[in-house]
Amino acid sequence: MELRPGLNRIGNDIVACYLVSDDDGITLIDAGIPGQWHDFLDELKAMGRPIEDVRGIVLTHGDSDHIGFAEKLRTEHGIPVYVHEADAARARGEGKSSGAWGSMRLGPTLGFLWYSARRGGLRPVYVKEVVAVQAGETLPLPGSPVIISMPGHSPGSIAVHVPEVDAVFVGDALTTRNVLTGVEGPAPAPFTDDPASALEALGHLTGLGVTWVLPGHGAPWSGGVDEAVRLVRAAADASGGSDAAGDERAA
């Protein structure tokens, strides 16, 4: 799905990844789950671009629902996979997965698990070789993506700022649809290792001035990054940071 020229989404509000394209080629931001491979190929076809135009994959973190088909692209097409050095082990399957599930509603949770299971999300394919990146780097890829450190969801979570398409890709630094409760709108993401650090890291996004905030789960947000951050913090304040409050809302 084209969001704007040079910016396309693969997947849906359950699991999504993104393509940034220009005359120099394509950068893939995250790789979803393995079974979204055909969605990826279909999107390239709709764009009129061959797979050879993909120059690199940037992972917002190393969790299984973001590494998806990255290893397939790496081994079959020689496309490098970039991930923050603090999440490199996780992307290779050597680190633990993200934190506690928190509040749940039966329908959305089963929907997430069913969608993932049908598309190989419960059988992750880890990335055997990665290129480690650090905060502040501008990668030599289409769109000149800039790495922003967003520790909290995982130690090496990042946001990827691409001014060329007026967007920041946030992975699970925030969500616009909680996959476990179905609640929509910018809010803290579930499965987060260190929720307090994740909230603190949102300050790294303020002032970017971009329109599009693109999470790994939930609808694309086009209301501006500062407003998205404000709403995430408001949602966290409303929950009181406690599972009990979240459980009460989910009941």
C-alpha positions, 0 to 999 in steps of 0.5 A: 500500500502506497502511503505517499510517493516513495513510501509503501507499507507491507502487511496490516495493522497486526504486523507491518513493515515498510519500503522506502524507494527512490532512484537509487533503490529501496530500503526495507524497514523491518521484515515482519514475519516469514509468511509476509514474503509474498506480500513483500513480492506483491508490493514490489510488483505493484511498485514496478520494482525488481527485488534487485532494487532492494539495497538493505534491510534495517531492523528496528529491533531483533524480535521475531515479528520484525526479522521475518524474511530478512534472512531469506533476502540476505542469503538468497539475494545478498542483501545486508541486514542492519540492526543496533549492536545491542540487539544483534544477538537477539536478531541472531536468536541468541538473546531473549525475547521482549518482556511481559505481555501485560493486559489482554483481551481474548479476541485481539490476542487470539487474532494476533496469535492466529495471524502469526501462526498461519504466516510462520511467526511462531517459527522465526528464521533468525538472521545469521549475519548482521551489520551492527549500527549505532545511534546517530549513524546515517546509513548508505542506503536509499533515503539516507536513513538516520538511526535514533536510539530508542532503548526500552522495548529492547536494549537495541530498539531504534527508530529510523528517521527518513526525511526524504519521505517525511517519516520516522519508523518506530518499530515497537517504541510505540504502537497505534494498535495494541495487538493484545487488547485491540485498543487503537491510537498511539500508546506504549507497546506490549512485550516491552522489557523496560517500560520506563526507559521506553517512555523516556526514549520518546523524547528522542523523537520530539522535534523531528518535525515529521508527519508520518509515524510508522509502527510495527503494529497498528495503523500508520499515523499521519498526525505528526510525531510530537502529537503521537508522543504526547498521546503515548505519554497520556496513555501511559499516565492514564494507565498509571503504569500498572498492570492492574489498571490495564487489566481493568480497562481490558475487562 
